[in-house]
Amino acid sequence: MAKLIDFTTSLPKQLDTLVLAVFEDGNLDVYNDVLSAEVLKTSNDILDADESFTGKDGQFLSVPVVADAPYKRILVCGLGKADKTADVDTVLWGGKMLSALQTKKVKKACVILACDVLKAFENGNDLILHAALGVRLATYTFDQYKKSDEKKTEVEKVTFIHDDAASLKNAFKDYDHQAEGIFLARDLANEPANMLTPEIFAQRVKKLLEPLGVTITILDHKALQKHGMGAFWNVGKGSDNKPCLLLMHWNGGKKPAKGRSKTSTESVPLAIIGKGVTFDTGGISIKPAGGMDDMKMDMAGAATVAGLMYTLALRKAKTNVLGACGWAENIVS
């Protein structure tokens, strides 16, 4: 599990910020078992005095804590109307929460959601897990080519407080693996085209996935011609970086039973196909300069397939999936 996210049953002795969520036009009274009487009164007074904060979804208010408490501030997060919880994108809400913490240069924060808040959602535990995933996803940045002093300072730890912390911690492993797959897809899509040619892409994915048990097959440009894949071959034949086909097999499900009917779909893998044009100048109809740099992302479909296969392998998913990516650089020779 990522070091950023943690789950525990009680507040640590010292932290920067305590994160509490409220519904629209609500106050912090629902946290009277968490806050001291003095902190509760002072914080509610600040909420009442600040007309800009109403508790709408995505609103945040930083409340300084001057009383004796193990935290320096309370970050109050709006969740919208209590009877409209189905409209709340809880993953996005978690991402916005992290952004608010980053703005305040918070290093360590704890999140507590009152029982009344959790009960308003169809599944309170899902709210916590989705918010944690949102926090995790919002940490992403592509800074591989930046100097160390150019990289932004990140929040070091976000801890969610819950009586059933052990179960949440175990359940979040799958969400964490999902985030790893998404980050891989984002990294690949963000790479400059000169750093991610078809062959480099295929080899990079092979190096990452093969140790996890994914069977990798790479068909180079000669194999493409041999197998009669002329349409695909012609897309990339003008470039010095020749096309290739990457096949990724994850066999975590049942093996075909002996004597299985040919019409049975048992154990037949799901096939996922992604477009992998690492750069597209537009063929002989050259694209205008404006936005040309974005064509490095013409392979985002294939990057998504690679990220999916990575997540499946990390999860040891009990299913059979074939991921296929056709890599080509569409450039006039």
Phi, psi and omega in degrees: 000144178301142180293339183297317187260136175215162179227135180209171185265347184215158180292139172290166183292327181224136173202165181283310193221139173255125182257125180231141181251141178226155175274168183302133180064018177263180177222190187268011180300332180291351179251027182293344176271355181252320184262146174290161182301321181292314180295319181298312181296313182297317182294318178295323178298319179294319178298317181293326184280337182269102183287343182283338180258118179241355181092013177296154180303123178095355176276145180222144178222126178268123182246115178291145179248114182260345179283171179289110182207157181280012180221154185271332183209162172245128174260110180270125185247129178280142179240008180081198183286141183296334181263011180235033184295336179294340181275351184276122173277097189290333176292314178297322179299318177296322178295320178294324178299315179298319179300319179294322178293320179295321179300324179272005180056040180283137178266314183226132181223152174239138182248126175235129177247121183298153180304320179296328177290313181296322182295334181289342179265154181301322177220105183297324179295324177296323178302314181295314182295319180292322177296320178296320176297318178299319176299314181298313183294327183287351178280349187296137171208141178262096184235026184301328184255015177264153174287157184301326181281356178263350183279138185285152179284132183254158170293133186276324185207132172236115184250130178260127182265126181200146181297330181254049185299324183297317179294320179295319180299318179291319181293329184288345180304317179295322178294322179295320177294325175299316180298321179298320178294320178295318180296321177298314179300318180294317179301314182296317181292330182275345181297139174298150185297330180284347178257355183218073176281169180307313182292318179298318179301309182299316181291324180294317179293320178300314182298326182278319190269327185301317178297342180271000178102007177275127178279123185249132173232128179241121175261116180280183187296331178290320178293326178299317179292321180298322182271006175075027180271060186296320181298315180291315181301321183290337178297320188248006187288343180283346183266153172293334177269097189288154181289160174207161180245127180252124177245129181237118180253121170249114183248077180256357181265197181290148173276150180302131179287148179295139180076013181295138179298142180296337181269355181286143179261005180300130177071000177289127185289151170281133181255128179240127184240135181232139178285129185234053176277103187293334170201142184226107178281349182101017180065226181276349176259080190300132179291150177294160185298323181298119180083000181301325182296334180290345181292350174295342181264014178289358179251016184296331178296314178293323177299322179295319178297317178298318178295320177298313181297325178295315178299315179301317181291320178296323180281347188055047185300138182271068180204165178247122184223136172250121175254128181236130180229123176264111184262129178206152176246111185270087183226141178288135180281000000 
